């Protein structure tokens, strides 16, 4: 993904009342799962799916996402996404 410094807009994830406390680990994981479930049903261009994508890419450590992606690739992700 290319970075354009002139048009870049920094946004943080919106408040989610399911995760009201400072520790956002569960919010990160849930947004990752919600994104992949949404994409499986509606496709990547569906606007609400993009909100989940922005949320998990903002909150989740890259190492976690890479690990989860690897688990999905080999069919060992612990949550059904379809």
mmCIF file as gemmi writes it, N, C-alpha and C atoms, coordinates in Angstrom:
data_model
loop_
_atom_site.group_PDB
_atom_site.id
_atom_site.type_symbol
_atom_site.label_atom_id
_atom_site.label_alt_id
_atom_site.label_comp_id
_atom_site.label_asym_id
_atom_site.label_entity_id
_atom_site.label_seq_id
_atom_site.pdbx_PDB_ins_code
_atom_site.Cartn_x
_atom_site.Cartn_y
_atom_site.Cartn_z
_atom_site.occupancy
_atom_site.B_iso_or_equiv
_atom_site.pdbx_formal_charge
_atom_site.auth_seq_id
_atom_site.auth_asym_id
_atom_site.pdbx_PDB_model_num
ATOM 1 N N . UNK Axp A 1 ? 0.844 -1.164 0 1 0 ? 1 A 1
ATOM 2 C CA . UNK Axp A 1 ? 0 0 0 1 0 ? 1 A 1
ATOM 3 C C . UNK Axp A 1 ? 0.895 1.235 0 1 0 ? 1 A 1
ATOM 4 N N . UNK Axp A 2 ? 0.72 2.113 -0.952 1 0 ? 2 A 1
ATOM 5 C CA . UNK Axp A 2 ? 1.544 3.309 -1.064 1 0 ? 2 A 1
ATOM 6 C C . UNK Axp A 2 ? 1.125 4.349 -0.034 1 0 ? 2 A 1
ATOM 7 N N . UNK Axp A 3 ? 2.08 5.128 0.401 1 0 ? 3 A 1
ATOM 8 C CA . UNK Axp A 3 ? 1.841 6.17 1.392 1 0 ? 3 A 1
ATOM 9 C C . UNK Axp A 3 ? 2.043 7.523 0.729 1 0 ? 3 A 1
ATOM 10 N N . UNK Axp A 4 ? 1.017 8.327 0.724 1 0 ? 4 A 1
ATOM 11 C CA . UNK Axp A 4 ? 1.083 9.672 0.161 1 0 ? 4 A 1
ATOM 12 C C . UNK Axp A 4 ? 0.968 10.666 1.312 1 0 ? 4 A 1
ATOM 13 N N . UNK Axp A 5 ? 2.072 11.324 1.639 1 0 ? 5 A 1
ATOM 14 C CA . UNK Axp A 5 ? 2.122 12.218 2.79 1 0 ? 5 A 1
ATOM 15 C C . UNK Axp A 5 ? 1.157 13.394 2.68 1 0 ? 5 A 1
ATOM 16 N N . UNK Axp A 6 ? 0.84 13.817 1.481 1 0 ? 6 A 1
ATOM 17 C CA . UNK Axp A 6 ? -0.043 14.967 1.315 1 0 ? 6 A 1
ATOM 18 C C . UNK Axp A 6 ? -1.518 14.627 1.54 1 0 ? 6 A 1
ATOM 19 N N . UNK Axp A 7 ? -1.916 13.415 1.241 1 0 ? 7 A 1
ATOM 20 C CA . UNK Axp A 7 ? -3.329 13.047 1.396 1 0 ? 7 A 1
ATOM 21 C C . UNK Axp A 7 ? -3.577 12.138 2.598 1 0 ? 7 A 1
ATOM 22 N N . UNK Axp A 8 ? -2.515 11.779 3.325 1 0 ? 8 A 1
ATOM 23 C CA . UNK Axp A 8 ? -2.653 10.887 4.471 1 0 ? 8 A 1
ATOM 24 C C . UNK Axp A 8 ? -3.503 11.527 5.554 1 0 ? 8 A 1
ATOM 25 N N . UNK Axp A 9 ? -4.435 10.757 6.084 1 0 ? 9 A 1
ATOM 26 C CA . UNK Axp A 9 ? -5.277 11.218 7.181 1 0 ? 9 A 1
ATOM 27 C C . UNK Axp A 9 ? -5.191 10.179 8.299 1 0 ? 9 A 1
ATOM 28 N N . UNK Axp A 10 ? -4.688 10.575 9.442 1 0 ? 10 A 1
ATOM 29 C CA . UNK Axp A 10 ? -4.556 9.666 10.57 1 0 ? 10 A 1
ATOM 30 C C . UNK Axp A 10 ? -5.906 9.502 11.243 1 0 ? 10 A 1
ATOM 31 N N . UNK Axp A 11 ? -6.379 8.268 11.35 1 0 ? 11 A 1
ATOM 32 C CA . UNK Axp A 11 ? -7.65 7.987 12.007 1 0 ? 11 A 1
ATOM 33 C C . UNK Axp A 11 ? -7.454 6.877 13.018 1 0 ? 11 A 1
ATOM 34 N N . UNK Axp A 12 ? -8.101 7.011 14.144 1 0 ? 12 A 1
ATOM 35 C CA . UNK Axp A 12 ? -8.078 5.949 15.14 1 0 ? 12 A 1
ATOM 36 C C . UNK Axp A 12 ? -9.408 5.206 15.08 1 0 ? 12 A 1
ATOM 37 N N . UNK Axp A 13 ? -9.424 3.953 15.548 1 0 ? 13 A 1
ATOM 38 C CA . UNK Axp A 13 ? -10.678 3.204 15.54 1 0 ? 13 A 1
ATOM 39 C C . UNK Axp A 13 ? -11.743 3.894 16.38 1 0 ? 13 A 1
ATOM 40 N N . UNK Axp A 14 ? -12.982 3.725 15.97 1 0 ? 14 A 1
ATOM 41 C CA . UNK Axp A 14 ? -14.1 4.298 16.714 1 0 ? 14 A 1
ATOM 42 C C . UNK Axp A 14 ? -14.296 3.544 18.015 1 0 ? 14 A 1
ATOM 43 N N . UNK Axp A 15 ? -14.933 4.196 18.964 1 0 ? 15 A 1
ATOM 44 C CA . UNK Axp A 15 ? -15.229 3.556 20.244 1 0 ? 15 A 1
ATOM 45 C C . UNK Axp A 15 ? -16.168 2.383 20.02 1 0 ? 15 A 1
ATOM 46 N N . UNK Axp A 16 ? -15.878 1.277 20.652 1 0 ? 16 A 1
ATOM 47 C CA . UNK Axp A 16 ? -16.726 0.096 20.592 1 0 ? 16 A 1
ATOM 48 C C . UNK Axp A 16 ? -17.135 -0.245 22.02 1 0 ? 16 A 1
ATOM 49 N N . UNK Axp A 17 ? -18.409 -0.114 22.37 1 0 ? 17 A 1
ATOM 50 C CA . UNK Axp A 17 ? -18.835 -0.33 23.751 1 0 ? 17 A 1
ATOM 51 C C . UNK Axp A 17 ? -18.616 -1.758 24.253 1 0 ? 17 A 1
ATOM 52 N N . UNK Axp A 18 ? -18.353 -2.688 23.337 1 0 ? 18 A 1
ATOM 53 C CA . UNK Axp A 18 ? -18.059 -4.052 23.784 1 0 ? 18 A 1
ATOM 54 C C . UNK Axp A 18 ? -16.687 -4.131 24.438 1 0 ? 18 A 1
ATOM 55 N N . UNK Axp A 19 ? -15.835 -3.129 24.193 1 0 ? 19 A 1
ATOM 56 C CA . UNK Axp A 19 ? -14.471 -3.125 24.708 1 0 ? 19 A 1
ATOM 57 C C . UNK Axp A 19 ? -14.167 -1.762 25.336 1 0 ? 19 A 1
ATOM 58 N N . UNK Axp A 20 ? -14.757 -1.472 26.508 1 0 ? 20 A 1
ATOM 59 C CA . UNK Axp A 20 ? -14.673 -0.122 27.071 1 0 ? 20 A 1
ATOM 60 C C . UNK Axp A 20 ? -13.364 0.204 27.798 1 0 ? 20 A 1
ATOM 61 N N . UNK Axp A 21 ? -12.522 -0.768 28.033 1 0 ? 21 A 1
ATOM 62 C CA . UNK Axp A 21 ? -11.331 -0.541 28.843 1 0 ? 21 A 1
ATOM 63 C C . UNK Axp A 21 ? -10.1 -0.264 27.987 1 0 ? 21 A 1
ATOM 64 N N . UNK Axp A 22 ? -9.019 0.08 28.629 1 0 ? 22 A 1
ATOM 65 C CA . UNK Axp A 22 ? -7.805 0.462 27.919 1 0 ? 22 A 1
ATOM 66 C C . UNK Axp A 22 ? -7.181 -0.688 27.136 1 0 ? 22 A 1
ATOM 67 N N . UNK Axp A 23 ? -7.224 -1.895 27.662 1 0 ? 23 A 1
ATOM 68 C CA . UNK Axp A 23 ? -6.615 -3.023 26.968 1 0 ? 23 A 1
ATOM 69 C C . UNK Axp A 23 ? -7.463 -3.365 25.741 1 0 ? 23 A 1
ATOM 70 N N . UNK Axp A 24 ? -6.905 -3.175 24.572 1 0 ? 24 A 1
ATOM 71 C CA . UNK Axp A 24 ? -7.655 -3.348 23.33 1 0 ? 24 A 1
ATOM 72 C C . UNK Axp A 24 ? -7.347 -4.663 22.622 1 0 ? 24 A 1
ATOM 73 N N . UNK Axp A 25 ? -6.742 -5.631 23.322 1 0 ? 25 A 1
ATOM 74 C CA . UNK Axp A 25 ? -6.392 -6.91 22.704 1 0 ? 25 A 1
ATOM 75 C C . UNK Axp A 25 ? -7.615 -7.639 22.167 1 0 ? 25 A 1
ATOM 76 N N . UNK Axp A 26 ? -8.678 -7.688 22.952 1 0 ? 26 A 1
ATOM 77 C CA . UNK Axp A 26 ? -9.888 -8.374 22.503 1 0 ? 26 A 1
ATOM 78 C C . UNK Axp A 26 ? -10.536 -7.628 21.341 1 0 ? 26 A 1
ATOM 79 N N . UNK Axp A 27 ? -10.508 -6.306 21.383 1 0 ? 27 A 1
ATOM 80 C CA . UNK Axp A 27 ? -11.065 -5.499 20.299 1 0 ? 27 A 1
ATOM 81 C C . UNK Axp A 27 ? -10.292 -5.787 19.007 1 0 ? 27 A 1
ATOM 82 N N . UNK Axp A 28 ? -8.983 -5.865 19.114 1 0 ? 28 A 1
ATOM 83 C CA . UNK Axp A 28 ? -8.129 -6.185 17.971 1 0 ? 28 A 1
ATOM 84 C C . UNK Axp A 28 ? -8.523 -7.531 17.374 1 0 ? 28 A 1
ATOM 85 N N . UNK Axp A 29 ? -8.573 -8.555 18.204 1 0 ? 29 A 1
ATOM 86 C CA . UNK Axp A 29 ? -8.877 -9.908 17.719 1 0 ? 29 A 1
ATOM 87 C C . UNK Axp A 29 ? -10.281 -9.984 17.13 1 0 ? 29 A 1
ATOM 88 N N . UNK Axp A 30 ? -11.251 -9.351 17.77 1 0 ? 30 A 1
ATOM 89 C CA . UNK Axp A 30 ? -12.621 -9.4 17.267 1 0 ? 30 A 1
ATOM 90 C C . UNK Axp A 30 ? -12.744 -8.677 15.936 1 0 ? 30 A 1
ATOM 91 N N . UNK Axp A 31 ? -12.046 -7.562 15.777 1 0 ? 31 A 1
ATOM 92 C CA . UNK Axp A 31 ? -12.086 -6.829 14.509 1 0 ? 31 A 1
ATOM 93 C C . UNK Axp A 31 ? -11.47 -7.662 13.385 1 0 ? 31 A 1
ATOM 94 N N . UNK Axp A 32 ? -10.406 -8.41 13.693 1 0 ? 32 A 1
ATOM 95 C CA . UNK Axp A 32 ? -9.777 -9.291 12.7 1 0 ? 32 A 1
ATOM 96 C C . UNK Axp A 32 ? -10.775 -10.357 12.246 1 0 ? 32 A 1
ATOM 97 N N . UNK Axp A 33 ? -11.427 -10.993 13.201 1 0 ? 33 A 1
ATOM 98 C CA . UNK Axp A 33 ? -12.414 -12.032 12.89 1 0 ? 33 A 1
ATOM 99 C C . UNK Axp A 33 ? -13.598 -11.422 12.132 1 0 ? 33 A 1
ATOM 100 N N . UNK Axp A 34 ? -14.11 -10.301 12.604 1 0 ? 34 A 1
ATOM 101 C CA . UNK Axp A 34 ? -15.248 -9.651 11.939 1 0 ? 34 A 1
ATOM 102 C C . UNK Axp A 34 ? -14.911 -9.269 10.504 1 0 ? 34 A 1
ATOM 103 N N . UNK Axp A 35 ? -13.7 -8.778 10.275 1 0 ? 35 A 1
ATOM 104 C CA . UNK Axp A 35 ? -13.294 -8.406 8.92 1 0 ? 35 A 1
ATOM 105 C C . UNK Axp A 35 ? -13.335 -9.617 7.99 1 0 ? 35 A 1
ATOM 106 N N . UNK Axp A 36 ? -12.74 -10.714 8.407 1 0 ? 36 A 1
ATOM 107 C CA . UNK Axp A 36 ? -12.669 -11.886 7.531 1 0 ? 36 A 1
ATOM 108 C C . UNK Axp A 36 ? -14.045 -12.527 7.327 1 0 ? 36 A 1
ATOM 109 N N . UNK Axp A 37 ? -14.883 -12.493 8.339 1 0 ? 37 A 1
ATOM 110 C CA . UNK Axp A 37 ? -16.251 -12.986 8.162 1 0 ? 37 A 1
ATOM 111 C C . UNK Axp A 37 ? -17.011 -12.094 7.186 1 0 ? 37 A 1
ATOM 112 N N . UNK Axp A 38 ? -16.851 -10.795 7.328 1 0 ? 38 A 1
ATOM 113 C CA . UNK Axp A 38 ? -17.523 -9.832 6.458 1 0 ? 38 A 1
ATOM 114 C C . UNK Axp A 38 ? -17.068 -10.002 5.006 1 0 ? 38 A 1
ATOM 115 N N . UNK Axp A 39 ? -15.775 -10.122 4.793 1 0 ? 39 A 1
ATOM 116 C CA . UNK Axp A 39 ? -15.231 -10.281 3.434 1 0 ? 39 A 1
ATOM 117 C C . UNK Axp A 39 ? -15.722 -11.575 2.806 1 0 ? 39 A 1
ATOM 118 N N . UNK Axp A 40 ? -15.817 -12.634 3.604 1 0 ? 40 A 1
ATOM 119 C CA . UNK Axp A 40 ? -16.292 -13.914 3.066 1 0 ? 40 A 1
ATOM 120 C C . UNK Axp A 40 ? -17.741 -13.817 2.589 1 0 ? 40 A 1
ATOM 121 N N . UNK Axp A 41 ? -18.531 -12.965 3.218 1 0 ? 41 A 1
ATOM 122 C CA . UNK Axp A 41 ? -19.939 -12.828 2.861 1 0 ? 41 A 1
ATOM 123 C C . UNK Axp A 41 ? -20.174 -11.73 1.825 1 0 ? 41 A 1
ATOM 124 N N . UNK Axp A 42 ? -19.553 -10.568 2.015 1 0 ? 42 A 1
ATOM 125 C CA . UNK Axp A 42 ? -19.866 -9.388 1.198 1 0 ? 42 A 1
ATOM 126 C C . UNK Axp A 42 ? -18.761 -8.958 0.232 1 0 ? 42 A 1
ATOM 127 N N . UNK Axp A 43 ? -17.53 -9.406 0.442 1 0 ? 43 A 1
ATOM 128 C CA . UNK Axp A 43 ? -16.425 -8.998 -0.422 1 0 ? 43 A 1
ATOM 129 C C . UNK Axp A 43 ? -15.637 -7.838 0.158 1 0 ? 43 A 1
ATOM 130 N N . UNK Axp A 44 ? -14.413 -7.666 -0.329 1 0 ? 44 A 1
ATOM 131 C CA . UNK Axp A 44 ? -13.503 -6.66 0.221 1 0 ? 44 A 1
ATOM 132 C C . UNK Axp A 44 ? -13.949 -5.225 -0.017 1 0 ? 44 A 1
ATOM 133 N N . UNK Axp A 45 ? -14.736 -4.982 -1.038 1 0 ? 45 A 1
ATOM 134 C CA . UNK Axp A 45 ? -15.134 -3.61 -1.356 1 0 ? 45 A 1
ATOM 135 C C . UNK Axp A 45 ? -16.348 -3.124 -0.564 1 0 ? 45 A 1
ATOM 136 N N . UNK Axp A 46 ? -16.973 -3.986 0.214 1 0 ? 46 A 1
ATOM 137 C CA . UNK Axp A 46 ? -18.117 -3.605 1.032 1 0 ? 46 A 1
ATOM 138 C C . UNK Axp A 46 ? -17.642 -2.661 2.136 1 0 ? 46 A 1
ATOM 139 N N . UNK Axp A 47 ? -18.191 -1.466 2.184 1 0 ? 47 A 1
ATOM 140 C CA . UNK Axp A 47 ? -17.693 -0.396 3.068 1 0 ? 47 A 1
ATOM 141 C C . UNK Axp A 47 ? -17.614 -0.8 4.551 1 0 ? 47 A 1
ATOM 142 N N . UNK Axp A 48 ? -18.627 -1.445 5.139 1 0 ? 48 A 1
ATOM 143 C CA . UNK Axp A 48 ? -18.496 -1.847 6.55 1 0 ? 48 A 1
ATOM 144 C C . UNK Axp A 48 ? -17.312 -2.791 6.801 1 0 ? 48 A 1
ATOM 145 N N . UNK Axp A 49 ? -16.957 -3.614 5.827 1 0 ? 49 A 1
ATOM 146 C CA . UNK Axp A 49 ? -15.784 -4.491 5.991 1 0 ? 49 A 1
ATOM 147 C C . UNK Axp A 49 ? -14.517 -3.658 6.133 1 0 ? 49 A 1
ATOM 148 N N . UNK Axp A 50 ? -14.465 -2.546 5.41 1 0 ? 50 A 1
ATOM 149 C CA . UNK Axp A 50 ? -13.281 -1.688 5.466 1 0 ? 50 A 1
ATOM 150 C C . UNK Axp A 50 ? -13.093 -1.079 6.854 1 0 ? 50 A 1
ATOM 151 N N . UNK Axp A 51 ? -14.187 -0.862 7.576 1 0 ? 51 A 1
ATOM 152 C CA . UNK Axp A 51 ? -14.083 -0.333 8.943 1 0 ? 51 A 1
ATOM 153 C C . UNK Axp A 51 ? -13.407 -1.358 9.844 1 0 ? 51 A 1
ATOM 154 N N . UNK Axp A 52 ? -13.795 -2.628 9.709 1 0 ? 52 A 1
ATOM 155 C CA . UNK Axp A 52 ? -13.135 -3.68 10.494 1 0 ? 52 A 1
ATOM 156 C C . UNK Axp A 52 ? -11.653 -3.758 10.146 1 0 ? 52 A 1
ATOM 157 N N . UNK Axp A 53 ? -11.331 -3.621 8.843 1 0 ? 53 A 1
ATOM 158 C CA . UNK Axp A 53 ? -9.934 -3.671 8.403 1 0 ? 53 A 1
ATOM 159 C C . UNK Axp A 53 ? -9.128 -2.542 9.044 1 0 ? 53 A 1
ATOM 160 N N . UNK Axp A 54 ? -9.663 -1.331 8.996 1 0 ? 54 A 1
ATOM 161 C CA . UNK Axp A 54 ? -8.965 -0.191 9.597 1 0 ? 54 A 1
ATOM 162 C C . UNK Axp A 54 ? -8.778 -0.401 11.095 1 0 ? 54 A 1
ATOM 163 N N . UNK Axp A 55 ? -9.779 -0.981 11.738 1 0 ? 55 A 1
ATOM 164 C CA . UNK Axp A 55 ? -9.7 -1.199 13.177 1 0 ? 55 A 1
ATOM 165 C C . UNK Axp A 55 ? -8.611 -2.199 13.524 1 0 ? 55 A 1
ATOM 166 N N . UNK Axp A 56 ? -8.626 -3.377 12.884 1 0 ? 56 A 1
ATOM 167 C CA . UNK Axp A 56 ? -7.623 -4.363 13.293 1 0 ? 56 A 1
ATOM 168 C C . UNK Axp A 56 ? -6.219 -3.972 12.855 1 0 ? 56 A 1
ATOM 169 N N . UNK Axp A 57 ? -6.077 -3.264 11.729 1 0 ? 57 A 1
ATOM 170 C CA . UNK Axp A 57 ? -4.732 -2.843 11.337 1 0 ? 57 A 1
ATOM 171 C C . UNK Axp A 57 ? -4.219 -1.722 12.236 1 0 ? 57 A 1
ATOM 172 N N . UNK Axp A 58 ? -5.109 -0.983 12.881 1 0 ? 58 A 1
ATOM 173 C CA . UNK Axp A 58 ? -4.689 0.057 13.813 1 0 ? 58 A 1
ATOM 174 C C . UNK Axp A 58 ? -4.358 -0.505 15.191 1 0 ? 58 A 1
ATOM 175 N N . UNK Axp A 59 ? -5.125 -1.496 15.63 1 0 ? 59 A 1
ATOM 176 C CA . UNK Axp A 59 ? -4.98 -1.997 16.997 1 0 ? 59 A 1
ATOM 177 C C . UNK Axp A 59 ? -4.05 -3.195 17.144 1 0 ? 59 A 1
ATOM 178 N N . UNK Axp A 60 ? -3.985 -4.045 16.15 1 0 ? 60 A 1
ATOM 179 C CA . UNK Axp A 60 ? -3.263 -5.319 16.283 1 0 ? 60 A 1
ATOM 180 C C . UNK Axp A 60 ? -1.783 -5.179 15.953 1 0 ? 60 A 1
ATOM 181 N N . UNK Axp A 61 ? -0.932 -5.8 16.757 1 0 ? 61 A 1
ATOM 182 C CA . UNK Axp A 61 ? 0.484 -5.87 16.389 1 0 ? 61 A 1
ATOM 183 C C . UNK Axp A 61 ? 0.645 -6.671 15.083 1 0 ? 61 A 1
ATOM 184 N N . UNK Axp A 62 ? 1.567 -6.254 14.256 1 0 ? 62 A 1
ATOM 185 C CA . UNK Axp A 62 ? 1.784 -6.9 12.962 1 0 ? 62 A 1
ATOM 186 C C . UNK Axp A 62 ? 2.104 -8.384 13.152 1 0 ? 62 A 1
ATOM 187 N N . UNK Axp A 63 ? 2.85 -8.721 14.18 1 0 ? 63 A 1
ATOM 188 C CA . UNK Axp A 63 ? 3.191 -10.132 14.433 1 0 ? 63 A 1
ATOM 189 C C . UNK Axp A 63 ? 1.947 -10.983 14.643 1 0 ? 63 A 1
ATOM 190 N N . UNK Axp A 64 ? 0.97 -10.454 15.344 1 0 ? 64 A 1
ATOM 191 C CA . UNK Axp A 64 ? -0.27 -11.193 15.578 1 0 ? 64 A 1
ATOM 192 C C . UNK Axp A 64 ? -0.99 -11.452 14.259 1 0 ? 64 A 1
ATOM 193 N N . UNK Axp A 65 ? -1.112 -10.395 13.453 1 0 ? 65 A 1
ATOM 194 C CA . UNK Axp A 65 ? -1.827 -10.517 12.184 1 0 ? 65 A 1
ATOM 195 C C . UNK Axp A 65 ? -1.121 -11.524 11.277 1 0 ? 65 A 1
ATOM 196 N N . UNK Axp A 66 ? 0.192 -11.465 11.215 1 0 ? 66 A 1
ATOM 197 C CA . UNK Axp A 66 ? 0.945 -12.422 10.397 1 0 ? 66 A 1
ATOM 198 C C . UNK Axp A 66 ? 0.719 -13.854 10.889 1 0 ? 66 A 1
ATOM 199 N N . UNK Axp A 67 ? 0.715 -14.041 12.198 1 0 ? 67 A 1
ATOM 200 C CA . UNK Axp A 67 ? 0.484 -15.372 12.776 1 0 ? 67 A 1
ATOM 201 C C . UNK Axp A 67 ? -0.917 -15.864 12.418 1 0 ? 67 A 1
ATOM 202 N N . UNK Axp A 68 ? -1.917 -14.995 12.576 1 0 ? 68 A 1
ATOM 203 C CA . UNK Axp A 68 ? -3.292 -15.383 12.263 1 0 ? 68 A 1
ATOM 204 C C . UNK Axp A 68 ? -3.454 -15.67 10.777 1 0 ? 68 A 1
ATOM 205 N N . UNK Axp A 69 ? -2.809 -14.859 9.923 1 0 ? 69 A 1
ATOM 206 C CA . UNK Axp A 69 ? -2.87 -15.101 8.477 1 0 ? 69 A 1
ATOM 207 C C . UNK Axp A 69 ? -2.262 -16.459 8.135 1 0 ? 69 A 1
ATOM 208 N N . UNK Axp A 70 ? -1.129 -16.771 8.759 1 0 ? 70 A 1
ATOM 209 C CA . UNK Axp A 70 ? -0.489 -18.072 8.53 1 0 ? 70 A 1
ATOM 210 C C . UNK Axp A 70 ? -1.405 -19.207 8.984 1 0 ? 70 A 1
ATOM 211 N N . UNK Axp A 71 ? -2.048 -19.043 10.133 1 0 ? 71 A 1
ATOM 212 C CA . UNK Axp A 71 ? -2.967 -20.068 10.637 1 0 ? 71 A 1
ATOM 213 C C . UNK Axp A 71 ? -4.148 -20.249 9.685 1 0 ? 71 A 1
ATOM 214 N N . UNK Axp A 72 ? -4.68 -19.151 9.149 1 0 ? 72 A 1
ATOM 215 C CA . UNK Axp A 72 ? -5.788 -19.252 8.193 1 0 ? 72 A 1
ATOM 216 C C . UNK Axp A 72 ? -5.343 -19.965 6.926 1 0 ? 72 A 1
ATOM 217 N N . UNK Axp A 73 ? -4.125 -19.656 6.453 1 0 ? 73 A 1
ATOM 218 C CA . UNK Axp A 73 ? -3.606 -20.255 5.221 1 0 ? 73 A 1
ATOM 219 C C . UNK Axp A 73 ? -3.498 -21.773 5.306 1 0 ? 73 A 1
ATOM 220 N N . UNK Axp A 74 ? -3.162 -22.281 6.489 1 0 ? 74 A 1
ATOM 221 C CA . UNK Axp A 74 ? -3.017 -23.737 6.642 1 0 ? 74 A 1
ATOM 222 C C . UNK Axp A 74 ? -4.245 -24.389 7.275 1 0 ? 74 A 1
ATOM 223 N N . UNK Axp A 75 ? -5.31 -23.612 7.475 1 0 ? 75 A 1
ATOM 224 C CA . UNK Axp A 75 ? -6.548 -24.158 8.013 1 0 ? 75 A 1
ATOM 225 C C . UNK Axp A 75 ? -6.524 -24.434 9.496 1 0 ? 75 A 1
ATOM 226 N N . UNK Axp A 76 ? -5.684 -23.732 10.254 1 0 ? 76 A 1
ATOM 227 C CA . UNK Axp A 76 ? -5.581 -23.981 11.692 1 0 ? 76 A 1
ATOM 228 C C . UNK Axp A 76 ? -6.038 -22.797 12.539 1 0 ? 76 A 1
ATOM 229 N N . UNK Axp A 77 ? -6.695 -21.822 11.916 1 0 ? 77 A 1
ATOM 230 C CA . UNK Axp A 77 ? -7.195 -20.692 12.7 1 0 ? 77 A 1
ATOM 231 C C . UNK Axp A 77 ? -8.312 -21.22 13.595 1 0 ? 77 A 1
ATOM 232 N N . UNK Axp A 78 ? -8.293 -20.87 14.894 1 0 ? 78 A 1
ATOM 233 C CA . UNK Axp A 78 ? -9.223 -21.492 15.847 1 0 ? 78 A 1
ATOM 234 C C . UNK Axp A 78 ? -10.689 -21.071 15.732 1 0 ? 78 A 1
ATOM 235 N N . UNK Axp A 79 ? -11.011 -20.125 14.86 1 0 ? 79 A 1
ATOM 236 C CA . UNK Axp A 79 ? -12.385 -19.646 14.743 1 0 ? 79 A 1
ATOM 237 C C . UNK Axp A 79 ? -12.859 -19.833 13.304 1 0 ? 79 A 1
ATOM 238 N N . UNK Axp A 80 ? -14.087 -20.338 13.15 1 0 ? 80 A 1
ATOM 239 C CA . UNK Axp A 80 ? -14.641 -20.486 11.805 1 0 ? 80 A 1
ATOM 240 C C . UNK Axp A 80 ? -14.991 -19.111 11.243 1 0 ? 80 A 1
ATOM 241 N N . UNK Axp A 81 ? -14.524 -18.835 10.043 1 0 ? 81 A 1
ATOM 242 C CA . UNK Axp A 81 ? -14.725 -17.512 9.442 1 0 ? 81 A 1
ATOM 243 C C . UNK Axp A 81 ? -15.735 -17.532 8.321 1 0 ? 81 A 1
ATOM 244 N N . UNK Axp A 82 ? -16.4 -18.656 8.088 1 0 ? 82 A 1
ATOM 245 C CA . UNK Axp A 82 ? -17.391 -18.695 7.013 1 0 ? 82 A 1
ATOM 246 C C . UNK Axp A 82 ? -18.803 -18.77 7.534 1 0 ? 82 A 1
